[in-house]
Amino acid sequence: MAVLLVGVYSERSVWLVREVRQVLRLLGVGSKTKNWVDCNTPDENPIPDLICFTAQLTIPWEIWHKRFGHIAYSGLEKLMRLSLVDGLNIDSRLPKPDCIACTEAKLFKAPYGPATARDTKVGELTHIDLWGKYDKRSINGNQYYLLLIDDAVRHITIEFLKTKNQAMQKVKQYIAYLKARGASPCAIRMDRGTEFLNENLRSWCHSEGIQLQMTAPYSPSQNGVTERMNRTLVELARAMLANSQLPEFLWEPAVAHAAYLRNMLYTSSPRLGNQTPYQVWYGKKPNVAHLCEFGAPVWVLLQGQHVQRKMLLKSQRRAYVRYDKGSKAIRFYNAATKNVQTTRNYRFLTPVDSAPPKEITVDTPILEGGQQTLRESNDNLPCEGGEEDSDTRKVIPQKRTASDLNTDPDPEEPRKTRGIRPDYKYMNDPFPDEEEAGIVEIRDKAFAVIHDDDCNSLQEAKVSPEWSEWKRAIETELNQLNRMGTWKLVEKPPGVVPIANKFIFTKKRDKEGNLQKYKARLVAKGCAQCPGYDFLETHSPVVRVETIRSLLAVAAKCKLYIHQMDIKGAYLNGILKEKVYMKQPEGYDDGTGRICLLIKTLYSLKQASRE
């Protein structure tokens, strides 16, 4: 008697098999109708006499897989094996076909297995990667750097680039350097960037017998040696810039310094043992006695064209950025010229903790012009000779510090947008406060201002002991105005109210504070002008600082000469379009009752700068 099995491979189709000696043979295919199964067997495989033809219908894996929302087959197997649900009838011997929908929806990146052990020699395999493009150009105009790491000893080499197409030339130079050291370069590993994946590099590698190993597309982890080192170098450079507070464009020396230091640090590579990459690469243990903190203050000897006069200082304070191994010198950042220079004549000072200075009680009433009057207390500052003069006062200009530039505005106060100009001398300055170094310097030609040094009016000038000098300055100013044809005397038209004028007196001094000349300037009281009648527009185009810097850069690049000149009476060259009447100069009226019809612009007129 044969045993018949009924199996279902779809909801409507049924197939019948017979087990003979543990081998299943197909007897026929039928169809399911309600609870009946109609079977048609081929003539060559007749069904023997059956005592019982009953079987429980089962549903294949594919149907249950779809019914359960495309769950994995392993989940269905656990449900059936542990009998967690009822009605799950599956023949475990049926195949589990692949699901196209699951393949399209669930495909993921294949995990990377453990790194395979490589037994390479120095110079045989080099890992290469290009970092960039960085938005901020470095101090040398670079936006990329090429990272080359030796596989055997993890020695790092950095090359900075302005454009990506320079990478191939740097690779060739590095291979030539390896051959000069006696190494035998066999392969280089890199990604599929266009700077590497080109016909020129392929043909050159084939001609040199070097294998070009490319990573799979979108698989940077296959070149994980350089990817991880990029992160390390950038993090070190970022930390050094943040700690030293140097400008961002110094990222290039920061990265180079980080690579230099990384070669002298411990590396977790089993092939190095207890040695650093520097020791294996150069064959000697590194000496770190010369290392200094990035951005540390260093005093540099002034040489060449920067040598000052005999009685002036011989060295200046700069910021240390890296060690120059080739010349056994250092590289420092000069904030005044915005460049990195090299010197072997330098000195680092060891800071010495000193006692805090004695407190001084100071009266600081604010005067006009941003000045302060300092009165030293009688208890703390004795005068020369042991006596004190409580009436002695010294007026000095306010010094602008870095804290003033970074002070947060008060949200309660209205925002001021006019009259605020950046102090370019303090921008990107690593040492904005010279007092920390014990240096006291007065900037911007700031000299002691004596009370009533300049005259505020013509009457004060006449009664001052320097009236002869002021008078000569007034005559010089009036002669220049007459020579330029600034006005002509006319009879006063009816209904016209001429604007007034006054003389401004100033003493011109040189950078040492020595008096050079007396200057008197006639200015009109433009505040009395009527808009729409005496003037229409007041705005005037001015040159931007960026434009001046661009012109200076072009001149330096093309080796052009730059000429600077000062135009005396520049405002007196503009011709007025409106009719503006002014009184005769103060104190120099001819008594005829005539007034001045201005032909050319005069200082303090509303439209003077525009014309």
MITI-805015 format. One record per residue (C-alpha): x, y, z; residue number from 1. Coordinates in Angstrom, 3 decimals. Example, Ala and Ser with C-alpha at 12.3 -4.5 7.8 and 13.67 -1.06 7.14 Angstrom:
# residues 2
R         xx         yy         zz   num
R     12.300     -4.500      7.800     1
R     13.670     -1.060      7.140     2
# end
This chain:
# residues 611
R         xx         yy         zz   num
R      0.000      0.000      0.000     1
R      1.438      3.355     -1.042     2
R      1.335      6.518      1.006     3
R      0.158      9.619     -0.844     4
R      1.049     13.124      0.164     5
R     -0.787     16.195     -0.884     6
R      1.092     19.512     -0.969     7
R     -0.057     22.973     -1.942     8
R      2.245     25.402     -3.680     9
R     -0.425     28.038     -4.406    10
R     -3.883     28.812     -3.152    11
R     -5.593     26.900     -6.012    12
R     -3.032     24.376     -7.331    13
R     -2.359     20.999     -5.660    14
R      0.345     18.443     -6.426    15
R      0.450     14.800     -5.386    16
R      3.568     12.827     -4.697    17
R      4.314      9.283     -3.612    18
R      7.129      8.361     -1.276    19
R      9.023      5.335     -2.518    20
R     12.110      4.368     -0.602    21
R     12.373      7.903      0.874    22
R     12.158      9.448     -2.598    23
R      9.250     11.676     -3.571    24
R      7.819     11.104     -7.033    25
R      5.272     13.391     -8.668    26
R      2.015     11.592     -9.456    27
R     -0.088     14.462    -10.696    28
R     -1.380     17.985    -10.347    29
R     -4.864     18.951     -9.334    30
R     -6.953     21.909     -8.375    31
R     -8.604     22.865     -5.093    32
R    -12.338     23.466     -5.055    33
R    -13.734     24.277     -1.639    34
R    -12.890     21.173      0.417    35
R    -12.373     18.858     -2.580    36
R     -9.287     18.202     -4.623    37
R     -9.642     17.137     -8.257    38
R     -6.535     15.291     -9.394    39
R     -5.550     14.354    -12.925    40
R     -2.691     11.926    -13.153    41
R     -0.803     11.107    -16.313    42
R     -1.360      7.734    -17.902    43
R      2.228      6.632    -17.398    44
R      1.911      7.233    -13.610    45
R     -1.389      5.675    -12.592    46
R     -2.427      6.122     -8.992    47
R     -2.653      2.784     -7.198    48
R     -5.615      1.736     -5.199    49
R     -6.034      3.996     -2.244    50
R     -7.402      3.009      1.073    51
R     -7.417      6.643      2.281    52
R     -6.960      9.836      0.348    53
R     -6.985     12.550      3.035    54
R     -4.409     15.241      3.709    55
R     -4.224     18.632      5.325    56
R     -3.682     21.424      2.853    57
R     -0.573     23.606      3.519    58
R      0.368     27.096      2.235    59
R      3.911     27.733      0.939    60
R      6.490     30.024      2.578    61
R      6.113     32.755     -0.025    62
R      2.394     33.296      0.726    63
R      2.913     33.515      4.489    64
R      5.925     35.812      3.889    65
R      3.685     38.273      2.036    66
R      0.830     37.890      4.515    67
R      3.134     38.844      7.379    68
R      4.258     42.019      5.623    69
R      7.482     40.643      4.094    70
R      8.907     39.485      7.391    71
R     12.065     37.383      7.196    72
R     11.718     33.619      6.745    73
R     13.582     33.093     10.002    74
R     10.758     34.813     11.879    75
R      8.180     32.514     10.306    76
R     10.264     29.473     11.208    77
R     10.300     30.494     14.884    78
R      6.519     31.001     14.883    79
R      5.991     27.508     13.490    80
R      8.683     25.730     15.540    81
R      7.595     27.197     18.874    82
R      3.863     26.971     18.025    83
R      3.310     30.592     18.995    84
R      0.205     30.955     16.796    85
R     -2.585     28.691     15.481    86
R     -3.451     28.143     11.819    87
R      0.093     28.520     10.497    88
R      0.265     25.457      8.204    89
R      3.573     25.328      6.300    90
R      5.444     22.374      4.923    91
R      8.988     22.905      6.112    92
R     10.287     20.861      3.139    93
R      9.023     23.419      0.637    94
R     11.584     25.857     -0.806    95
R     11.914     29.494      0.320    96
R     12.067     31.606     -2.850    97
R     13.810     35.014     -2.881    98
R     11.546     38.063     -2.686    99
R     12.278     40.780     -5.251   100
R     10.418     43.432     -3.246   101
R     12.525     42.700     -0.131   102
R     15.718     42.891     -2.174   103
R     14.761     46.303     -3.559   104
R     13.596     47.684     -0.208   105
R     16.007     46.176      2.315   106
R     19.398     46.105      0.608   107
R     22.107     47.695      2.829   108
R     25.824     48.337      2.838   109
R     27.884     45.265      3.469   110
R     29.851     45.515      6.738   111
R     33.609     45.717      6.613   112
R     35.355     42.729      8.057   113
R     38.522     42.834     10.172   114
R     41.576     44.271      8.472   115
R     43.763     41.710      6.830   116
R     47.312     41.501      8.132   117
R     49.870     42.858      5.649   118
R     53.586     42.324      5.889   119
R     54.893     45.288      3.902   120
R     58.245     46.996      4.009   121
R     58.946     50.708      4.275   122
R     57.864     52.462      1.088   123
R     56.174     49.483     -0.548   124
R     52.538     50.577     -0.021   125
R     51.394     54.164      0.429   126
R     47.897     55.283      1.421   127
R     46.916     58.554     -0.287   128
R     43.958     60.876      0.212   129
R     43.116     64.469     -0.728   130
R     41.542     66.741      1.909   131
R     39.518     69.797      0.849   132
R     38.232     71.995     -0.654   133
R     38.324     74.261      2.415   134
R     36.314     77.461      2.159   135
R     38.953     79.636      3.839   136
R     42.195     79.905      1.889   137
R     45.328     79.442      3.945   138
R     47.914     82.147      4.431   139
R     49.699     80.790      1.333   140
R     46.520     80.606     -0.753   141
R     46.043     76.817     -0.469   142
R     42.675     75.066     -0.101   143
R     43.729     71.382     -0.159   144
R     46.335     69.146      1.356   145
R     47.543     65.753      0.116   146
R     48.025     63.147      2.845   147
R     50.503     60.302      2.195   148
R     50.923     57.572      4.833   149
R     53.363     54.700      4.643   150
R     51.608     51.401      5.342   151
R     54.521     49.764      7.145   152
R     55.426     52.420      9.739   153
R     52.500     54.891      9.452   154
R     54.836     57.800      8.657   155
R     52.899     60.920      7.558   156
R     53.800     63.291      4.726   157
R     51.752     66.454      4.020   158
R     51.692     68.433      0.768   159
R     49.533     71.572      0.443   160
R     47.824     72.370     -2.861   161
R     46.025     75.311     -4.397   162
R     44.075     73.171     -6.899   163
R     43.229     69.462     -7.165   164
R     45.101     68.960    -10.423   165
R     48.404     69.434     -8.563   166
R     47.903     66.138     -6.709   167
R     49.346     63.914     -9.453   168
R     52.602     65.868     -9.566   169
R     52.952     65.628     -5.775   170
R     52.455     61.856     -5.946   171
R     55.225     61.564     -8.529   172
R     57.550     63.654     -6.374   173
R     56.834     61.477     -3.341   174
R     57.562     58.272     -5.275   175
R     60.845     59.788     -6.488   176
R     61.667     60.666     -2.854   177
R     61.050     57.052     -1.787   178
R     63.329     55.737     -4.515   179
R     66.035     58.205     -3.487   180
R     65.868     56.791      0.050   181
R     66.410     53.293     -1.267   182
R     62.799     52.096     -0.933   183
R     60.979     50.045     -3.554   184
R     57.458     51.459     -4.029   185
R     55.143     48.710     -5.265   186
R     51.594     50.068     -4.836   187
R     49.588     53.146     -3.901   188
R     46.070     53.019     -2.514   189
R     43.608     55.864     -3.080   190
R     39.972     56.591     -3.781   191
R     38.351     57.118     -7.162   192
R     38.552     60.904     -7.231   193
R     39.118     62.603    -10.553   194
R     42.454     63.925     -9.318   195
R     43.675     60.297     -9.174   196
R     41.467     58.355    -11.571   197
R     42.865     59.663    -14.846   198
R     44.775     58.225    -17.755   199
R     47.973     60.185    -17.055   200
R     48.398     58.707    -13.577   201
R     47.474     55.210    -14.780   202
R     50.006     55.236    -17.596   203
R     52.709     56.641    -15.330   204
R     52.116     53.973    -12.664   205
R     52.245     51.226    -15.304   206
R     55.500     52.592    -16.692   207
R     57.009     52.656    -13.184   208
R     55.714     49.197    -12.282   209
R     53.515     50.527     -9.469   210
R     50.159     48.916     -8.787   211
R     47.247     51.364     -8.576   212
R     44.801     50.147     -5.910   213
R     41.425     51.896     -6.052   214
R     38.723     51.695     -3.409   215
R     35.173     50.740     -4.365   216
R     32.854     53.654     -5.205   217
R     31.332     55.335     -2.138   218
R     33.448     53.190      0.172   219
R     35.908     55.501      1.920   220
R     36.312     52.991      4.752   221
R     38.376     50.795      2.457   222
R     41.045     53.476      2.746   223
R     40.443     53.935      6.458   224
R     44.104     54.634      7.283   225
R     44.032     58.053      5.635   226
R     40.425     58.815      6.560   227
R     41.124     58.339     10.267   228
R     44.365     60.309     10.078   229
R     42.550     63.197      8.356   230
R     40.225     63.411     11.333   231
R     43.151     63.303     13.776   232
R     45.115     66.075     12.046   233
R     42.108     68.366     11.636   234
R     41.088     67.949     15.271   235
R     44.620     68.719     16.477   236
R     44.877     71.786     14.217   237
R     41.467     73.047     15.351   238
R     42.420     72.703     19.002   239
R     45.729     74.535     18.517   240
R     44.067     77.425     16.673   241
R     41.389     77.705     19.338   242
R     43.899     77.731     22.185   243
R     46.263     80.248     20.559   244
R     43.422     82.470     19.231   245
R     45.265     82.902     15.935   246
R     43.321     83.701     12.737   247
R     41.663     80.918     10.766   248
R     43.862     81.314      7.682   249
R     46.748     79.825      9.685   250
R     45.199     76.345      9.378   251
R     47.992     75.320      6.983   252
R     50.897     75.692      9.475   253
R     48.644     74.201     12.165   254
R     48.038     71.039     10.102   255
R     51.727     70.823      9.159   256
R     52.717     71.154     12.832   257
R     50.181     68.472     13.805   258
R     51.621     66.049     11.205   259
R     55.154     66.788     12.422   260
R     54.135     65.982     15.994   261
R     52.131     62.895     15.029   262
R     55.210     61.257     13.518   263
R     56.923     61.460     16.925   264
R     54.024     59.976     18.907   265
R     53.150     56.406     19.792   266
R     51.182     54.553     17.113   267
R     49.215     51.396     17.851   268
R     50.695     49.332     15.045   269
R     52.022     45.839     15.867   270
R     54.790     46.227     13.322   271
R     56.273     49.255     15.109   272
R     56.592     47.647     18.516   273
R     57.888     50.229     20.990   274
R     59.078     52.681     18.344   275
R     57.642     55.825     16.829   276
R     57.136     56.299     13.065   277
R     59.919     58.906     13.127   278
R     62.417     56.434     14.598   279
R     61.674     53.720     12.048   280
R     61.599     56.152      9.123   281
R     64.857     58.007      9.940   282
R     66.609     55.302     11.944   283
R     67.079     57.373     15.106   284
R     65.052     58.294     18.142   285
R     63.419     61.752     17.890   286
R     64.555     64.589     20.155   287
R     61.617     66.675     21.403   288
R     63.556     69.220     23.466   289
R     62.989     71.902     20.816   290
R     59.199     71.598     20.794   291
R     57.156     74.592     21.870   292
R     53.458     75.345     22.095   293
R     51.750     76.387     18.867   294
R     51.083     80.140     18.923   295
R     53.463     80.779     21.833   296
R     55.051     84.255     21.948   297
R     58.578     84.331     20.562   298
R     60.976     87.255     20.267   299
R     62.561     87.450     16.805   300
R     65.668     89.412     15.859   301
R     64.991     92.093     13.255   302
R     67.255     91.556     10.246   303
R     67.647     92.738      6.691   304
R     65.358     95.591      5.692   305
R     63.571     95.457      9.037   306
R     66.583     96.582     11.075   307
R     65.694     99.698     13.039   308
R     67.853    102.591     14.142   309
R     70.567    102.067     16.711   310
R     68.578    103.264     19.707   311
R     65.410    101.324     18.884   312
R     64.515     97.765     19.801   313
R     66.370     94.903     18.104   314
R     63.678     92.237     18.424   315
R     59.907     92.083     18.261   316
R     57.286     89.729     19.617   317
R     55.748     87.241     17.177   318
R     53.675     84.025     17.272   319
R     55.411     80.651     16.879   320
R     53.646     78.338     14.407   321
R     56.002     75.437     13.589   322
R     59.552     74.109     13.499   323
R     61.454     74.185     10.209   324
R     63.489     71.000     10.217   325
R     65.465     71.605      7.040   326
R     67.070     74.850      8.195   327
R     66.928     74.097     11.949   328
R     64.919     77.246     12.423   329
R     61.388     78.190     13.401   330
R     58.511     79.694     11.481   331
R     56.567     82.540     13.032   332
R     53.494     84.590     12.178   333
R     53.905     88.349     11.716   334
R     50.552     90.005     12.376   335
R     51.738     93.335     10.966   336
R     52.537     91.956      7.505   337
R     50.085     88.996      7.619   338
R     52.637     86.387      6.557   339
R     54.673     83.494      7.959   340
R     58.449     83.942      8.023   341
R     61.476     81.849      8.981   342
R     64.295     82.743     11.351   343
R     67.028     81.032     13.315   344
R     67.624     83.993     15.633   345
R     64.855     83.807     18.199   346
R     64.211     83.344     21.886   347
R     61.365     81.969     23.963   348
R     60.914     83.569     27.357   349
R     59.999     81.506     30.384   350
R     57.144     83.202     32.254   351
R     57.922     84.096     35.841   352
R     55.171     84.392     38.437   353
R     55.398     87.810     40.037   354
R     53.548     89.345     42.923   355
R     50.357     91.166     41.979   356
R     50.780     94.936     41.630   357
R     49.674     97.217     44.389   358
R     46.153     98.511     43.956   359
R     45.814    102.102     42.831   360
R     42.749    104.217     43.449   361
R     41.952    106.147     40.287   362
R     39.388    108.852     39.539   363
R     38.180    108.410     35.931   364
R     35.786    111.164     34.895   365
R     35.092    110.990     31.148   366
R     35.953    114.095     29.117   367
R     35.073    115.039     25.582   368
R     36.788    113.120     22.798   369
R     36.978    109.826     24.636   370
R     39.677    110.951     27.139   371
R     40.042    110.310     30.836   372
R     41.513    112.378     33.602   373
R     43.550    110.248     35.975   374
R     44.018    111.441     39.532   375
R     46.306    109.254     41.533   376
R     45.423    108.817     45.186   377
R     47.590    110.485     47.797   378
R     48.034    107.234     49.714   379
R     49.498    105.155     46.886   380
R     51.392    107.410     44.449   381
R     53.846    109.824     46.084   382
R     55.233    112.599     43.913   383
R     58.896    113.112     43.163   384
R     60.817    114.366     46.178   385
R     58.369    112.855     48.660   386
R     55.695    115.557     48.233   387
R     52.323    115.133     46.662   388
R     50.423    117.489     44.401   389
R     46.717    116.732     44.545   390
R     45.941    119.258     41.799   391
R     48.267    117.665     39.274   392
R     46.283    116.054     36.481   393
R     47.347    114.205     33.399   394
R     45.116    113.868     30.358   395
R     45.806    110.814     28.186   396
R     43.836    109.333     25.295   397
R     41.801    106.194     25.764   398
R     43.457    103.009     24.479   399
R     41.273    100.584     22.611   400
R     41.767     97.020     23.828   401
R     40.645     93.652     22.507   402
R     38.000     93.421     25.210   403
R     36.436     96.613     23.879   404
R     36.201     95.075     20.420   405
R     34.524     91.912     21.702   406
R     32.132     93.518     24.174   407
R     28.599     92.217     23.716   408
R     26.056     94.970     23.015   409
R     23.376     95.719     25.552   410
R     19.995     94.530     24.169   411
R     18.274     97.377     26.021   412
R     20.200    100.071     24.123   413
R     19.269    101.077     20.554   414
R     21.530     99.651     17.894   415
R     24.122    102.041     16.467   416
R     24.993    101.493     12.821   417
R     26.632    104.796     11.937   418
R     29.976    106.039     13.085   419
R     31.267    102.535     14.003   420
R     34.518    101.715     12.226   421
R     36.614     98.590     12.779   422
R     40.128     99.079     14.061   423
R     42.104     97.224     11.399   424
R     45.309     97.405     13.433   425
R     43.799     95.071     16.013   426
R     42.207     92.577     13.608   427
R     43.884     89.137     13.482   428
R     46.418     90.344     16.073   429
R     47.467     87.416     18.311   430
R     48.767     89.827     20.965   431
R     46.192     92.642     21.270   432
R     47.222     93.471     24.803   433
R     50.888     94.448     25.020   434
R     50.643     95.070     28.729   435
R     50.676     91.286     29.333   436
R     54.229     91.217     27.997   437
R     55.297     94.206     30.058   438
R     55.163     96.483     27.053   439
R     53.526     99.868     27.375   440
R     52.978    101.480     24.006   441
R     50.808    104.365     22.881   442
R     49.377    103.720     19.413   443
R     48.034    105.895     16.638   444
R     50.281    108.870     17.436   445
R     48.585    109.348     20.773   446
R     50.490    111.970     22.672   447
R     49.809    113.879     25.864   448
R     47.312    116.642     25.215   449
R     47.893    119.837     27.121   450
R     44.852    121.733     28.312   451
R     43.917    124.652     26.012   452
R     46.646    123.629     23.576   453
R     44.495    124.463     20.517   454
R     42.352    127.559     20.175   455
R     38.609    127.068     19.832   456
R     37.768    130.457     18.306   457
R     39.315    133.435     16.590   458
R     39.050    135.493     19.776   459
R     41.072    132.920     21.716   460
R     43.706    132.871     18.997   461
R     44.101    136.658     19.104   462
R     44.729    136.738     22.847   463
R     47.055    133.709     22.854   464
R     50.843    134.204     22.925   465
R     51.026    132.341     19.597   466
R     48.832    134.813     17.706   467
R     51.563    135.581     15.201   468
R     51.693    131.934     14.141   469
R     47.914    131.648     13.994   470
R     47.682    134.858     11.954   471
R     50.195    133.535      9.452   472
R     48.148    130.311      9.169   473
R     44.924    132.293      8.564   474
R     46.547    134.346      5.812   475
R     47.839    131.179      4.160   476
R     44.328    129.692      4.180   477
R     42.714    132.839      2.742   478
R     45.341    133.108     -0.002   479
R     44.652    129.510     -1.033   480
R     40.882    130.168     -1.145   481
R     41.381    133.271     -3.281   482
R     43.767    131.451     -5.606   483
R     41.270    128.627     -6.125   484
R     38.442    131.080     -6.844   485
R     36.269    129.684     -4.089   486
R     33.854    132.653     -4.044   487
R     33.155    136.057     -5.407   488
R     31.798    139.059     -3.526   489
R     28.299    140.126     -4.599   490
R     25.592    142.399     -3.273   491
R     23.190    140.693     -0.957   492
R     20.040    139.636     -2.863   493
R     16.737    140.468     -1.143   494
R     15.449    137.722      1.139   495
R     18.745    135.824      1.242   496
R     20.149    134.748      4.590   497
R     23.853    133.912      4.164   498
R     25.290    131.089      6.229   499
R     27.992    131.807      8.771   500
R     31.566    130.492      8.941   501
R     34.406    130.108     11.408   502
R     38.093    129.214     11.615   503
R     39.292    125.858     12.980   504
R     42.753    125.925     14.557   505
R     44.977    122.836     14.823   506
R     48.615    122.115     15.585   507
R     50.180    119.514     13.282   508
R     52.668    117.130     14.926   509
R     54.899    114.345     13.651   510
R     54.959    110.766     14.967   511
R     57.355    111.771     17.745   512
R     55.019    114.486     18.983   513
R     57.135    117.403     17.739   514
R     55.242    120.469     16.511   515
R     55.454    120.826     12.731   516
R     53.170    123.717     11.794   517
R     50.078    125.726     12.703   518
R     47.013    125.020     10.609   519
R     43.928    127.262     10.226   520
R     40.968    126.165      8.104   521
R     37.882    128.155      7.149   522
R     34.748    126.036      7.350   523
R     31.150    126.897      6.559   524
R     28.383    126.203      9.047   525
R     26.584    123.700      6.867   526
R     24.034    123.008      9.587   527
R     22.258    126.199      8.473   528
R     21.722    124.985      4.889   529
R     18.150    124.316      3.799   530
R     17.587    120.921      2.109   531
R     16.059    121.182     -1.349   532
R     17.258    124.753     -1.721   533
R     20.927    124.895     -0.697   534
R     21.608    121.218     -1.482   535
R     19.857    118.155     -2.929   536
R     22.011    115.072     -2.324   537
R     24.803    114.551      0.172   538
R     25.996    110.970     -0.312   539
R     29.311    110.420     -2.077   540
R     31.129    107.293     -3.340   541
R     34.124    106.224     -1.281   542
R     36.732    103.556     -1.855   543
R     36.481    100.345      0.169   544
R     39.406     99.000      2.141   545
R     39.155     95.745      0.169   546
R     39.701     97.678     -3.078   547
R     42.858     99.305     -1.731   548
R     44.148     95.950     -0.577   549
R     43.432     94.429     -3.990   550
R     45.346     97.209     -5.741   551
R     48.289     96.783     -3.384   552
R     48.246     93.024     -4.008   553
R     48.229     93.559     -7.798   554
R     51.101     96.030     -7.478   555
R     53.116     93.583     -5.385   556
R     52.384     90.701     -7.778   557
R     53.272     92.674    -10.905   558
R     56.191     94.491     -9.210   559
R     54.703     97.922     -9.834   560
R     55.622    101.158     -8.102   561
R     53.097    102.760     -5.756   562
R     53.008    106.541     -5.404   563
R     51.224    108.247     -2.545   564
R     50.321    111.903     -2.561   565
R     48.332    114.399     -0.551   566
R     46.172    116.983     -2.339   567
R     45.973    120.262     -0.477   568
R     42.512    121.772     -0.495   569
R     40.938    118.750     -2.164   570
R     37.428    119.983     -1.360   571
R     38.128    123.279     -3.106   572
R     38.152    121.630     -6.536   573
R     34.444    120.778     -6.623   574
R     32.107    123.207     -8.393   575
R     28.786    123.941     -6.731   576
R     25.591    123.429     -8.728   577
R     23.393    125.327     -6.261   578
R     23.612    128.977     -5.286   579
R     24.961    129.161     -1.761   580
R     25.619    132.492     -0.080   581
R     28.019    132.885      2.849   582
R     29.140    135.753      5.024   583
R     32.628    137.100      4.553   584
R     35.309    135.290      6.578   585
R     35.088    135.910     10.284   586
R     37.276    138.843     11.308   587
R     38.174    139.724      7.704   588
R     35.076    141.607      6.511   589
R     35.906    144.519      4.151   590
R     32.980    146.572      5.532   591
R     31.156    146.939      2.182   592
R     28.178    144.811      3.212   593
R     28.749    142.372      0.380   594
R     28.500    138.620      0.853   595
R     30.266    135.642     -0.720   596
R     28.607    133.692     -3.538   597
R     30.311    130.310     -3.335   598
R     31.551    129.007     -6.661   599
R     33.417    125.969     -5.378   600
R     32.797    123.714     -2.448   601
R     33.986    124.646      0.995   602
R     34.648    122.454      3.969   603
R     31.576    121.462      6.065   604
R     29.053    122.117      3.282   605
R     26.504    119.321      3.004   606
R     27.349    118.530     -0.625   607
R     31.112    119.188     -0.366   608
R     32.191    115.545     -0.381   609
R     29.826    114.673     -3.258   610
R     30.963    117.411     -5.608   611
# end
